[in-house]
Amino acid sequence: MMDLLRKSSAHVFINSLASPVLEQDDAHHLLKVLRITEHDVVSVCDGRGSWITAKLDKHGELHPLSEVFTSAPRKNLLSVAFAPVKGEKPEVIVQKLTELGIDQIIPLAPTRRSVVKWDDARAAKNDERLRKIAREAAMQSRRTWLPSIHSITALADVLAMPGCAIAEPGGVEISREHRIVVIGPEGGFAPDELTTRVPTVSLGESILRAETAAIVAGALMVRAGRESQ
């Protein structure tokens, strides 16, 4: 099944496989940007693990070719929480974590040393933008499960979640037991924001930028999950 996904000329998400209809923007992208023709096979997915192969006619209508394939979700979901940073870096974080296969991405509410502080209106706008970025990245990487992009979440709420760990120098190596890794802002977390009840994990010997740290954490979590299988 994975070979069919990898070899498809494009991968696209729709609301329902029972009624496979492309959104107008996706149809335009496939026909005008990727120049998909009736000779190409595309994979069409509902973002919840089920997908088919299909052909796309010149009018943007899908014609199924296969049965419905189903991919099971990961038993223990992997999550990365990060403090938003300046510019387009949050978008890069979401894009790369999606490509790596992280299941849940959690932007943190402002912490003591956060430079970027989103108000409610900006947070809502960024929620929409980050979900769009994740969807596009999932199409590129042929994911069958769309990642969950959480709304802004307080650090204390994330630290209370099972399997949580904080990325800090001197921490232990990331293992399959660490299902949520929390990345701080460019200045790190203030001492009183952390708790000894939550373990710390290492991202290596280098001092990383916040956006790099989030991506490295995701890669190490996925690797640890694969090694444990």
C-alpha positions in Angstrom: 0.0 0.0 0.0 2.8 2.4 0.8 4.3 1.9 -2.7 1.0 3.1 -4.1 1.1 6.2 -2.0 4.8 7.0 -2.8 4.2 6.4 -6.6 1.1 8.5 -6.8 1.5 11.6 -8.9 -0.2 13.7 -6.2 -1.8 13.2 -2.8 -4.9 15.1 -1.8 -7.4 15.3 1.1 -11.1 15.4 0.8 -14.0 15.4 3.3 -15.5 12.0 2.5 -14.3 9.0 0.4 -18.0 8.1 -0.1 -18.4 11.3 -2.1 -14.9 12.0 -3.5 -15.1 15.7 -4.4 -12.1 18.0 -4.5 -12.1 21.5 -3.0 -11.8 24.1 -5.8 -8.4 25.2 -4.7 -7.1 21.6 -4.7 -8.5 21.0 -8.1 -6.8 24.1 -9.4 -3.5 23.1 -7.8 -3.6 19.6 -9.3 -4.6 20.7 -12.8 -2.9 24.0 -13.3 0.2 23.8 -11.0 1.1 20.1 -10.9 -0.5 19.6 -14.3 -2.1 16.3 -13.4 -3.7 14.6 -16.5 -6.1 11.7 -17.0 -3.1 9.4 -17.4 -1.9 10.1 -13.9 -2.9 8.2 -10.7 -3.5 10.3 -7.6 -4.0 9.1 -4.0 -7.1 10.6 -2.3 -7.4 10.5 1.5 -9.9 11.5 4.2 -7.1 12.5 6.6 -8.4 9.8 9.1 -6.4 6.9 7.8 -8.5 5.8 4.8 -7.6 6.4 1.1 -8.0 5.3 -2.4 -6.3 5.8 -5.8 -8.2 7.7 -8.5 -7.8 9.5 -11.8 -8.6 13.1 -12.3 -10.4 14.3 -15.4 -9.9 17.7 -17.0 -13.0 19.1 -15.2 -11.5 18.4 -11.8 -13.7 15.4 -11.0 -12.3 12.3 -9.3 -12.8 8.8 -10.7 -11.9 6.0 -8.1 -9.7 3.2 -9.2 -9.2 1.1 -6.1 -10.8 -0.3 -3.0 -10.5 1.7 0.2 -7.2 1.2 2.0 -7.0 1.9 5.7 -3.9 2.8 7.8 -4.1 2.3 11.6 -3.2 5.3 13.8 0.0 5.1 15.9 -0.7 3.3 19.2 0.9 6.1 21.3 0.5 9.5 19.6 3.6 11.6 19.4 3.3 15.3 20.3 5.6 18.4 20.2 4.7 21.6 22.1 6.7 24.7 21.3 6.8 28.4 22.2 6.0 30.4 19.1 8.9 32.4 17.7 9.2 35.4 15.4 8.4 35.6 11.7 7.5 32.5 9.7 9.3 30.1 12.0 6.2 28.6 13.5 5.0 27.7 10.0 8.4 26.0 9.3 8.1 24.1 12.6 4.6 22.8 11.8 5.6 22.0 8.2 8.6 19.9 9.2 6.9 18.2 12.2 4.1 17.1 9.8 6.6 15.8 7.3 8.4 13.8 10.0 5.1 12.2 11.1 4.3 13.9 14.5 0.7 13.4 15.4 -0.1 16.4 17.5 1.5 19.9 17.4 0.8 22.2 20.3 1.7 26.0 20.2 2.3 27.2 23.8 0.7 30.3 25.4 3.2 33.0 26.2 5.7 31.9 28.8 7.9 34.2 31.0 10.6 34.7 28.4 8.5 34.5 25.3 9.1 37.3 22.7 6.1 36.4 20.6 2.8 36.9 22.3 -0.4 36.2 20.3 -3.6 37.9 21.4 -6.9 36.0 20.8 -7.5 37.5 17.3 -3.9 36.7 16.2 -4.0 33.3 17.8 -7.2 32.4 15.9 -5.7 33.6 12.6 -2.5 31.6 13.2 -4.5 28.5 14.1 -6.1 28.6 10.7 -2.8 29.3 8.9 -0.9 26.5 10.8 -3.6 24.0 10.0 -3.3 24.9 6.3 0.4 24.5 6.4 0.0 21.1 8.1 -2.4 20.0 5.4 -0.1 21.0 2.6 2.9 19.3 4.2 0.8 16.1 4.8 0.0 16.1 1.1 3.7 16.4 0.2 4.7 13.6 2.5 1.8 11.3 1.6 0.4 11.1 5.2 -2.9 9.3 5.6 -3.6 10.8 9.1 -3.6 14.6 9.3 -1.8 15.9 12.4 -3.9 17.6 15.1 -2.9 21.3 15.4 -4.0 22.4 18.9 -5.0 25.9 19.8 -2.7 27.9 22.0 -2.3 25.9 25.2 -0.9 26.9 28.6 2.5 25.4 29.6 1.0 24.0 32.9 -1.7 22.2 31.0 0.9 20.5 28.7 3.1 19.6 31.6 0.2 17.8 33.2 -0.2 15.5 30.2 1.0 11.8 30.5 4.3 11.1 28.9 5.4 14.7 28.9 9.1 15.7 29.0 10.9 19.0 28.7 13.8 19.6 26.4 16.6 20.8 28.6 20.4 20.5 28.6 21.5 17.5 30.7 18.3 15.5 30.1 18.1 11.8 29.2 18.0 10.4 25.7 14.5 10.6 24.1 12.8 7.2 24.3 9.4 5.7 23.4 8.2 6.6 26.9 8.4 10.3 26.0 5.2 11.0 24.0 5.2 14.8 24.4 8.3 16.9 24.2 8.1 20.6 25.2 10.4 23.2 23.6 10.9 26.5 25.3 11.3 30.0 23.8 14.7 31.4 22.7 15.7 32.2 26.3 14.5 28.9 27.7 11.9 28.5 30.4 12.2 30.5 33.7 13.1 28.1 36.6 9.8 28.6 38.3 7.9 27.5 35.2 9.4 24.0 35.3 8.6 21.2 37.7 10.7 18.3 38.9 7.7 16.0 38.4 8.3 16.2 34.6 11.5 14.6 33.3 13.9 16.4 31.0 15.3 15.1 27.7 18.4 16.0 25.7 18.4 17.1 22.0 22.2 16.7 21.8 25.3 18.7 22.7 24.7 21.7 20.4 22.8 24.8 21.4 19.9 24.9 19.0 17.6 27.7 17.9 14.1 27.2 19.2 12.7 26.2 15.8 15.6 23.8 15.2 15.0 22.3 18.6 11.4 21.5 17.8 12.3 19.8 14.6 15.1 17.8 16.2 12.8 16.7 19.0 10.3 15.4 16.5 12.9 13.5 14.5 14.3 11.9 17.7 10.8 10.9 18.9 9.9 9.3 15.6 13.2 7.4 15.5 12.7 6.2 19.1 9.3 5.0 18.2 10.6 3.0 15.2 13.5 1.5 17.1 11.0 0.2 19.8 8.9 -1.7 17.2 
